[in-house]
Amino acid sequence: MKFRSTVGQAPMVGFCEALLQGIAPDGGLYVPEKFPSVDLTDFAGASTPAQVGAIMLAPFARGSELEASLPVICQEAFSFPIPLKSIPSDAGPLHVLELFHGPTAAFKDVGARFLAACFERLNGSERLPLMILVATSGDTGGAVAAAFHGRANTRVVVLFPKGLVSGRQEKQLCCWGDNVLSLRVNGNFDDCQRMVKQAFADAKFNQAVRLSSANSINLGRLLPQAVYYACASLNYWRATGEKLNFVIPTGNLGNGQACVWAKTMGFPIGKIVFATNENRPIPDYLETGNWAPGASVATLASAMDVGNPSNMERLRDLLPDVGKMRAAVSAYPVSDEDIRRQISRDEVARGETWCPHTATAAHVYDGFSETEKAQSWALVATAHPAKFETIVEPLVGHPVEIPDALARLLDLPTHVSDIEPVLEALIDAVK
Ligand SMILES: *Cc1c(COP(=O)(O)O)cnc(C)c1O
């Protein structure tokens, strides 16, 4: 399959090239030339994300260098459970799709591990060494560093905003060393994202290394994320004959976009609802039809503090008419006050300890009408609450147990450099 840039000024590329480039040379984001439509009978016997992924992603990788390895790549990427867990509800069937059982306890592990598995196989001797540049609002950087740490011929540079990630997230970003360089930027996430974009556009910087991104603008992150929506909806539909509806905590609109893509391909997905924090360009756009990205606002759900969600460009490319977009998705903002209340309440009411991001989804669900709630819903749990213990523990009144994988990382020594939010500082740091 070929992929085109959303800007439309760059040549179409194949699967591997789209992954390696990250962003198209015209500044656009790669999207499939045409979405394949799936025949659900092709998935007979496939029920795990690795099995579903190998079949579902095959058309995208067809004709590429990675076509034959796709099943193994999927096994490497989906090496941990992604359960759809039923939880108590006084209305219709309610579930949590738990995406946080990977090495760094957030859903970013899926895309990062898929990309690392692909890049390892692509990084042949005739190519320049790869440098992966990642701007992170918290979870991406840790997942990417974990996925690439120790791999040959690949360097990872992680930029994160000083003081705007949780203590445990920061630890996960800075516990690597070796081929991972962690940079604490004196700015916010938007500064980090801008610096990465500038580095890509800087000819000199691009001479000696082959730059790639592992942000959710990279197609290699989005496609595997579509797999868990496909897999959960397929298994649910087989068991009940019902479509599964999703409420998805959303920031840069990568994870949410992936669900839209899975539905576009024909998986039995019903409604798609985005929950944002007080960074509200997406809900505002759906309400007014006016796209007005702004500076990001700091909230309790910090991994969603994105003022200018990059992936909106892809969603608008797919659904250029705001009326059609409204029919396909909806979005609601949630305040910090409501996040706090939801975490305290559901600890008791549902016996669930939410991370602040997941709490936005639970809050949005609770605001649905009885008719809506009578349908089958899944709240998407994007991170383990132990990553945000300083927010969660006072609200639930007890320590949150730390998953083993996370506990191991927290014990490692720290490697980090502080830099100013300008391209020159980034160039100096990587020299
Ligand atoms: C990244 C992240 C989000 C937002 O995901 P997007 O793909 O940027 O929309 C939500 N929750 C957590 C825990 C995250 O790490």
The ligand as an ORCA input file, in Angstrom:
! r2SCAN-3c Opt
* xyz 0 1
  C      -0.679     10.046     25.628
  C      -1.719      9.805     26.638
  C      -3.044     10.178     26.410
  C      -3.471     10.914     25.170
  O      -3.323     10.129     24.022
  P      -3.294     10.800     22.588
  O      -2.944      9.719     21.651
  O      -2.257     11.887     22.641
  O      -4.633     11.373     22.374
  C      -3.982      9.862     27.364
  N      -3.638      9.237     28.506
  C      -2.380      8.875     28.759
  C      -2.076      8.206     30.039
  C      -1.376      9.133     27.846
  O      -0.119      8.767     28.103
*
